[in-house]
Amino acid sequence: MSEIKQYAALEYVVEVLQKAILGSKVKQLAPDEIAIIDGNAAIGIKQQVERNGSTTSIVIRDKKEILYSEDLLETVYHIHKGATHDAGLKAALLNANIMINGLNIEAELIFHAIRDQFYALGDSYEFLKFIEKDNQQMKFNMTFGDDVVFELIVLNEPTAVTITAISGKAAAPAVKAAIKLDVESVSLEINKQFKAS
């Protein structure tokens, strides 16, 4: 198998992103790994073939969230749609597990949508930090008001997104009830957006 064919999915993803990020440059790090340099920031993109030999992963490291700030997450999510000139490449991209910073691309989009939904509910909510990212599951801390920290556990399953909030014992019952209602509201919206058929 030639190197070009072997890494066609990687090269296509890099080409699309490099064109979309004006002024960026490409640096080949290894046959299966390329970096897109944007000023002082870099996006690392690596193609991996899974153990079964038939599944490909495109692993993207984007610590500065350039893809989010440049509105490119949807582009990455639907990247297979642009590969109309090559049916094999389109199929490879469609079947690839595209990961950004430890999350599957759909889960990454869901995270940003959840965060945006909470922010739309009011100024009381603020994202703090990730605790865990594992393909389709994430855990992160948010604050409610000045001193209530709670954990959100989000699982992206094929038919539904489940969101669970865990509040500390010190949180007042009224605050816990408000967070619970908001989580239910956000959950309905996220499932409507991502899982409605």
C-alpha positions in Angstrom: 0.0 0.0 0.0 1.5 3.3 -0.9 2.0 6.0 1.7 -0.3 8.4 -0.2 -3.2 6.0 -0.2 -2.4 4.9 3.4 -2.8 8.4 4.8 -5.3 9.8 2.3 -7.8 10.5 5.1 -5.2 12.4 7.2 -4.1 14.4 4.2 -7.7 15.3 3.2 -8.5 16.5 6.8 -5.3 18.6 6.9 -6.0 20.1 3.4 -9.6 21.1 4.4 -8.5 22.6 7.7 -5.4 24.4 6.4 -7.5 26.1 3.7 -10.1 27.1 6.3 -7.6 28.6 8.8 -6.2 31.6 6.9 -2.5 32.1 7.1 -1.8 28.7 8.6 1.1 26.5 7.6 1.5 22.7 7.5 4.4 20.8 9.0 4.9 17.0 8.4 5.9 15.5 11.7 5.8 11.8 10.6 4.2 9.9 7.7 1.0 9.5 9.9 1.2 12.9 11.7 0.9 16.5 10.5 0.7 19.8 12.4 -1.2 22.9 11.3 0.6 25.9 12.6 -1.6 29.0 13.3 0.5 31.8 14.8 1.8 30.6 18.1 -0.7 27.7 18.3 -0.7 24.3 16.6 -3.2 21.6 15.8 -1.7 18.1 15.7 -3.5 15.6 13.5 -2.6 11.9 13.5 -4.1 9.0 11.6 -4.2 5.7 13.5 -5.4 2.3 12.3 -7.1 0.4 15.1 -6.1 -3.1 16.2 -8.8 -4.7 14.1 -7.0 -3.3 11.0 -10.1 -1.9 9.4 -11.1 1.0 11.5 -9.2 4.3 11.2 -9.0 7.1 13.8 -8.1 10.6 13.1 -6.8 12.0 16.4 -6.7 15.8 16.6 -5.0 17.7 19.4 -6.3 21.3 19.6 -5.4 22.7 23.0 -6.1 26.3 22.1 -9.6 25.3 20.7 -8.8 26.8 17.3 -11.4 24.6 15.6 -14.1 25.9 17.9 -13.0 29.5 17.7 -12.9 29.3 13.8 -16.3 27.6 13.7 -14.8 24.4 12.1 -16.2 21.7 14.4 -19.2 21.2 12.0 -16.8 21.1 9.1 -14.8 18.3 10.8 -18.1 16.5 11.8 -19.3 16.5 8.1 -15.8 16.2 6.5 -16.8 13.1 4.5 -19.4 15.1 2.6 -16.7 17.1 0.8 -14.8 14.1 -0.6 -17.2 13.6 -3.5 -14.3 13.0 -6.0 -13.2 9.8 -4.3 -15.7 7.2 -3.1 -13.1 5.2 -1.2 -11.9 8.3 0.6 -15.4 9.4 1.4 -16.2 5.9 2.9 -12.9 6.0 4.9 -13.8 9.4 6.3 -17.4 8.4 7.1 -16.2 5.4 9.0 -13.3 7.0 10.7 -13.5 7.8 14.4 -12.5 11.4 14.5 -11.3 12.4 18.0 -10.6 16.0 19.2 -8.8 16.3 22.5 -9.9 12.9 23.7 -13.6 13.1 22.6 -15.3 11.8 19.5 -16.2 14.7 17.2 -19.9 14.4 17.9 -19.2 14.4 21.7 -17.0 17.5 21.3 -19.9 19.2 19.5 -22.3 18.1 22.3 -20.0 19.5 24.9 -19.9 23.0 23.3 -23.7 22.8 22.8 -24.2 21.9 26.5 -21.9 24.7 27.6 -23.7 27.2 25.4 -27.2 26.0 26.6 -26.1 26.6 30.3 -24.7 30.0 29.4 -28.0 30.9 27.7 -29.9 30.0 30.9 -28.2 32.8 32.7 -25.0 34.3 34.0 -25.0 32.0 37.0 -23.3 29.2 35.1 -19.6 29.0 34.3 -17.5 26.1 32.9 -14.5 25.3 35.2 -12.5 22.4 33.9 -12.6 18.9 32.5 -12.2 16.0 34.9 -12.3 13.2 32.3 -12.7 12.8 28.5 -13.1 9.3 27.1 -14.3 9.1 23.5 -18.1 9.3 24.1 -18.1 10.2 27.8 -17.0 13.4 29.6 -17.0 14.7 33.1 -16.5 18.4 33.9 -17.0 20.9 36.6 -19.3 24.0 36.4 -20.2 26.6 38.9 -23.6 28.0 39.8 -23.3 31.4 41.3 -20.2 32.3 43.2 -19.6 29.3 45.4 -21.6 26.2 44.2 -19.5 23.8 42.1 -21.1 20.8 40.6 -20.0 18.0 38.3 -21.7 17.1 35.0 -21.4 13.6 33.6 -22.3 13.4 29.9 -22.6 10.2 27.9 -23.2 10.3 24.2 -24.9 7.0 23.3 -26.2 6.1 19.8 -29.8 7.0 20.5 -29.6 9.5 23.4 -27.3 11.9 25.3 -27.6 11.4 29.1 -26.6 14.3 31.4 -26.2 13.8 35.1 -25.4 16.5 37.6 -23.8 15.8 40.9 -23.9 18.7 43.4 -21.9 18.8 46.6 -23.6 18.3 50.0 -23.1 21.9 50.9 -25.4 23.2 48.1 -28.8 24.4 49.3 -31.8 22.3 48.4 -33.2 25.2 46.3 -30.0 25.5 44.3 -29.9 21.7 43.8 -33.5 21.8 42.5 -32.7 24.7 40.2 -29.6 22.9 38.7 -31.7 19.7 38.3 -34.4 21.6 36.4 -31.8 23.3 34.2 -30.1 20.0 33.5 -33.4 18.5 32.4 -34.1 21.5 30.1 -30.6 21.3 28.6 -30.9 17.5 28.2 -34.1 17.9 26.2 -32.6 20.5 23.9 -29.4 18.5 23.3 -31.3 15.3 22.5 -33.6 17.3 20.1 -30.5 18.8 18.4 -28.3 15.7 18.1 -30.6 12.6 18.4 -33.9 13.6 16.8 -34.4 11.4 13.8 
